[in-house]
Amino acid sequence: MQSNQQATVQVKKPYHKPTLTVHGAVEEVTLVPSGVVVPI
């Protein structure tokens, strides 16, 4: 359940356009090369 919160925090950052849905957010975060991303 923590992965969802992490994804939301990542999307909030100036990475890309903030997604409205958590599903989309997780996908965007996974695409972004970051070490904070948790393995799904």
N, C-alpha and C positions, 0 to 999 in steps of 0.2 A: 504493500500500500504506500510505502515511502516513495517508490519510483514515480508515482503520480504527482506527488508534491514536488519532487525534484524537477520533473519535466515542466511543470507549470512555472517554476522559478527560472528555468533556463529560457523558456519562451518569453518570459517577461523581459529578459535582457535584450539589448539591441542586436539580436542575432538576425532575425528575420521578422516578417509580419506576424504578429501575435495571433495564433490560431484560436478560434472560439471553442473548438471541441478538444477535449483532452486527448482523444485518439490521434487527431492530427498533430497535436503538440508533441506527443511521444514520438511520432514518426519523424517530425522535423528535427527533434533533439537527437534522434538516432543517426540522422544523416549528417548532422554537424559533428565534425571531428573534435570531440571534447573529452577530457579525462574524467569529467564529473558525470558523464553519462553512465547510467547503470545498465548492465547487460540484461536485456529482456528475455 
